[in-house]
Structures are given as C-alpha cells and as structure tokens.
Amino acid sequence: MSSHALFVEAVRAADILPAVIRAHADEVTGLEKTRFDESYIEFLDEQIRLSPRGPEWTEILKRRRAALLPFCGITLLCGIVRVADAGFIVRVHPQTRAVIHWEDYEFDHAA
C-alpha cells in the first residue's frame, strides 16, 4: 500500500480527529516519512522550559512531546490536511495505521 493510501485510511478511521480532517484526508499535501531522535525531544524540553511564545504555545509543545516521545527513532508519516484557512498537521504510525498526534494552525495569507 502506498504511503498516501495508508495515510488517508488511517486519518479517515481516526475517531480522535475532527470530522473535517477525516473528510479531507485525501487532500493531504507535503506527505513525507519522518523520523526524529532524542535531540528533538531535548529541543522540545528546552522550548517548554523557556516558554518563548507564551503559555498557550508551551501547552501545545507539551502535548506534542508527550505524543511523540514513544516514537523517538521510529519512522512516521506526516502530512498536512488543509481546509479553508485552517491547516492540520497529522502524524501516523504506519505499522499500526494509527494517528498518534495532530495539531491545527492557521495559514499565513502573506506566504
């Protein structure tokens, strides 16, 4: 099965995701296989400690760290699902076909 098909299948089946993401899963862009190591967890720890963007962003980083820590050194699929002015970064563990983490953000119209 292709990475695209696996990602779409996993996203559509993930009850933890908002319906709008599941409905637009096949429109994923920037889909890639990613792998991070302990240095990324250390980077997140440092950003959490410094809290340079304030408490809301720090909470996002804490959730990201908690979700990703068990997958350190493991290849994941990561893609962006865009719906109107919102974007959703979704990470899927290919072997279990499970969504392990997602975040939403607004697109910068100037970019």
C-alpha positions in Angstrom: 0.0 0.0 0.0 1.3 3.5 -0.9 2.1 6.0 1.9 -0.7 8.2 0.6 -3.3 5.4 0.7 -2.1 4.3 4.2 -2.2 7.9 5.5 -5.7 8.5 4.1 -7.0 5.2 5.5 -5.6 6.0 9.0 -6.9 9.5 9.1 -10.4 8.5 7.9 -10.5 5.8 10.6 -9.3 8.0 13.5 -12.2 9.0 15.7 -9.8 11.3 17.7 -9.7 13.6 14.7 -12.4 16.2 13.9 -14.7 15.2 11.1 -13.5 17.9 8.8 -10.0 16.5 8.8 -11.3 12.9 8.1 -13.4 14.2 5.3 -10.5 15.9 3.6 -7.8 13.3 4.3 -7.3 12.5 0.6 -6.3 16.1 0.0 -3.1 15.7 2.1 -0.1 17.7 1.0 3.5 17.5 1.9 3.2 13.9 2.9 6.6 12.5 3.9 8.2 9.9 6.0 9.8 11.5 9.0 12.0 10.3 11.9 13.3 12.3 14.8 15.8 11.4 17.5 16.4 12.4 21.1 17.7 15.8 20.1 14.2 16.8 19.0 12.8 15.8 22.4 15.6 17.8 24.0 14.7 20.8 21.8 11.1 20.5 22.9 12.1 20.3 26.5 14.2 23.5 26.1 11.3 25.3 24.4 8.9 24.2 27.1 11.3 25.4 29.8 11.9 28.8 28.1 8.3 29.3 27.0 9.3 31.9 24.5 5.9 32.1 22.8 3.8 32.1 26.0 1.7 29.6 27.9 -0.6 28.5 25.1 2.2 27.5 22.8 4.0 25.8 25.7 0.9 23.6 26.3 1.0 22.7 22.6 4.6 21.7 22.9 3.9 19.7 26.0 1.2 17.7 24.2 3.4 17.2 21.2 6.3 16.0 23.3 4.0 13.5 25.2 2.6 12.1 22.0 5.9 11.8 20.1 8.2 10.6 22.9 7.2 6.9 22.5 8.0 7.1 18.7 11.5 8.5 19.0 13.6 6.8 16.3 10.6 5.4 14.5 9.6 6.3 11.0 6.2 8.1 10.9 4.1 9.6 8.1 3.5 13.3 8.4 1.1 15.3 6.2 -0.8 18.5 6.1 -4.6 18.5 5.5 -5.8 22.0 4.6 -9.4 23.0 4.9 -10.2 26.6 4.0 -7.9 28.8 6.2 -7.0 26.0 8.6 -4.3 23.5 8.4 -3.8 20.3 10.3 -0.5 18.5 10.7 -1.2 14.8 11.2 1.3 12.1 12.2 0.6 8.5 11.5 2.4 5.4 12.7 2.5 3.3 9.5 2.8 -0.1 11.2 -0.3 0.3 13.4 -2.0 2.7 11.0 -2.9 4.9 14.0 -2.9 8.7 14.2 -0.5 9.4 17.0 -0.6 13.2 17.0 -2.2 16.1 15.3 -2.1 19.9 15.6 -4.1 22.7 13.9 -2.9 26.1 12.7 -4.0 29.0 10.6 -2.4 29.6 7.2 -0.5 32.8 6.7 -2.1 34.5 3.8 1.0 36.6 3.1 3.1 33.5 2.5 
